[in-house]
Amino acid sequence: MNRLVIATACGLGLAILAVALYAWHSMADAPLDTNGIIALTLGIVATLALGTVLVGLMLYSSRRGYDDRVGQGPASAESDRRDAPP
């Protein structure tokens, strides 16, 4: 990978981290009641579950060969079905 791309990605990552830390520290005095804790917990769990499911589907698709057929068009897929044993 190009060094400029890596440097740009690192710079953007550090900038995003700086903004996130600033936002975190500026909201330090805001109280979080029970409803807020429940909403935060559900959001974290849902995000992790969605990420896990999507990565699992990606790995499943890759291992089963579904990704190999992309871009071949319907004619190639039809010939693959005819060549396959019944």
MORAHU-V313514 format. One record per pair of residues at least 12 apart in sequence whose ideal C-beta (glycine too) atoms are under 6 Angstrom apart, sorted by the first residue. I is the first residue (numbers start at 1). GAP is how many residues later the second one is. If there is no record, write none. Layout:
i=I gap=GAP
i=I gap=GAP
This chain:
none
